[in-house]
Amino acid sequence: MKRFLGPASLLLCLLAGCLEGDPNPYDRGDEGTGNTGAGSNGSSSGSGGTGNSAGTSNAGKLSFAQSSQCSLAATEPVSLTFHNRSQRALHVIWVDFSCQEKLYADVPAGQFYNVSTYATHVWRLRDLVSNGFLGEYVVSATPNQDVDIPP
């Protein structure tokens, strides 16, 4: 469904900063933090390991090497779910169009986090306590993607 942005809506977006690099100006990514029950039982269809690479060599795969890649402007919406199967709490961070990290969520061990984003966007995972780099994910064009963070 396409949304029409009239003059009032456009002004509201500008004042709210939604046109300044937010991966989804209508959603701050808090629709699911997985804090309901014993763990990551909220799965979505699709695969984080396949899909159109959208011009990047590591799109659709969790990489354990940090790159200097920035998110790219895109129009293909994607539902992305991070499944934290590790024993540590994680920061889920979006890398904006200027390569700046923007914290989106803290995900406890054994929980999941779902966010609406776009193909070609870059997401990083950091340890909640040490802030150490744990992984990076470049979103592919597949509409529903799961990222499993191993134990």
N, C-alpha and C positions, 0 to 999 in steps of 0.2 A: 504494500500500500504506500503510495507516495503522499508526502505531506506538503501542503502549500504553505509557504511562509509569507504571510502578508506583512505589511510595513510594521505593525505592532509586534508581531512575532519576531521579526528580524531584529528590531530594536531590543527586545527582551533578550534574545540570544546574544547580541553584542554586549549588552550590559552584564550578562551572566558569564561571558567569556567562552561560550560554546563554540565559537569559530576560531579559537586560538589553539587548536591542536588536540582537543579532547577526542579520544577515540570514539565516543558515542555521546553527543551532547544531550541526549534525552535520558541517559541512564548513567548513574555514577558507579555502576557495577556492583550494587549491593543486593541484587535480587536473590543471591544464594550464597551463603557462607558455609553451608554444610554443618551447621551447629545443631542439627536436629537428630539426635540418636547416636548410634554406635559408630558412625563413620560415613564413608563415601558410598552411600547407597543410591545417590541421585546421579544416574548416568544419563548421558545423552548419546544419540546415535552418531555414527561417523567415526572417523579414525584420525588421530593426530599424526599418523605416520604416512599418510598418502595425500594426494591432491596435487593440484596445479602449483608449481613452484613460484609462480607470480614474479619471475625474474630473479629469484634469489636461490642460491644453492642449498640452503638449509631450511627452506620453508616446509612447515609441517613436521619438523623433527625437533625434539628437545636436544639442544647442543650443550655440552658441558664446557665449551670454550667461549669466553666472552668476546664479542666482536665490537666493532665501532659502528655497527649498522644502526641507522635511524629508521623509524617508521616512515612509510611513504603514504602520501594521500591516496585514498582508494574509495571505491563506491560499493564493493562487494561485502555485504554484512555477513558476519560469522558469529555463531554462538560458541564460546570457548569455555571449557571446563577444566580446571586444574584439580587433579586428584592427588592430595598429599598423602602418600603411602609411607612416608618417612616417619622417623621418631622425633622430628624436630618441627617447631613452628616456622612458617615461612612468610616473608614479605613477597607479595605479587606486585610487580612494578611494570608500568607501561613506559616504553622509551618513546618520547615524543618526536616530532618532526625535526627538532634541533638537537636530537640525541640526549636530551635531558631526561633523567629518570623521574617518574611520577608515581608515588606510592598509591596503590589502589586497594589493597586488602592485606590483612594478616590472616593466615590460614593455619589453625592448630593442626598438630599431628593427627593423621587419620581422618581429616575432614576434606571437604572440597569447596571450590569457589567457582561460580559461573559468572561470566561477563560477556556483554555484547561488544564486539569489536569489528575490525575490518581486515580483509586480506592484505598482506604485506606489512601489517603492524608487528612490532617487536615487543616481546614481553620478557622480563627477567625475573628470576627467583633468587632471593637472598635469605640467608639465615636470619631469623628474627633477633637472636641474641648478639651474634658477632657482626652481622650485616655482610658476611662473606658471600661472594658470588657462588651460586649453586648450579645455575643453568639459564639458558636463553632459548626462546621459542619464537620463530617467525611464522605468523599465521598464513596458511595457504588459502586457496579459494574454496575449499570444501566447506559447506554451510554449517556443519556441526562438527566440532573437534574436541577431543579429549587429550589432555596432557597428563601422563602418569609420572609422578615424582617417585622414583623407586625408594625402597626402604634403606 
